């Protein structure tokens, strides 16, 4: 099969190449997915799991990308709950070869069925962004209808999904970002937008939940925005400042079949739209790692 691989940590993005690799092995409880579309995170070449397995052993050449949408091609021994030929999507293990390939081996529990009328390129943009938004808002922060949530980076891949989910849950949403993002954020359901390039973060006012994807000074100053009993939740790094009468949570997204299924249903019903801005073929996946833009770049494989 053909895949994007990386061998040299020091080479960075320049070390990404299109390579022929052996067809993957399906371990116990694994599924081999024929990849139709894949998503990636630009910073994953800095992750330890890209270079070593869980025992710390070198595993290069590594295949990056951890979001997949495709069709089940093979079931490993003992695998149940999915069938060959079934459309699926999900999130692969950080320490195994990823999805920028024609085939990928995935634990079956990390995949959810995908309806026929959801495009693979849309589904591939959903696992990291959708699960991160869902887990941050509802699992870690316990957001409820009638509460107010501030979402920093509200026009980004995670933030835009979080705005839509929070709005659908009946929360009052305040989004932050750059001035050019205002219409996008308001269009997704925010009632207020704060341009962080022109106004201080305190312009948002206080909230029951603050969801941060930016980190740094924004994260530190956001602790003061949390109302008594509220939650500051972030994926940027462990908070250095705690809310006075609330709590702060740093988390890393985890696969969850039930949550994936629920997110896919919302996409199918038109209640959720992942922000996909660019679709590129596998041969151009290395180039897709460069630059920064609003929304997701998805790699179309098959």
Secondary structure, DSSP 8 states (H G I E B T S, - for coil): -EEEEB--GGGGGGG-EEEE-------TTEEEEEEEEEE--GGGGGSGGGTB-TTS-B--SB----EEEEEEEEE-TT--S--TT-EEEEE--TTS--SSBSEEEEEGGGEEE--TTS-HHHHTTTHHHHHHHHIIIIIIS---TT-EEEETTTTSHHHHHHHHHHHHTT-EEEEEE-GGGHHHHHHTT-SEEEETTTS-GGGG--EEEEEESS-HHHHHHHGGGEEEEEEEEESSS--SS--TTSEEEE------HHHHHHHHHHHHTTS----EEEEEEGGGHHHHTSS--SSEEEEE--
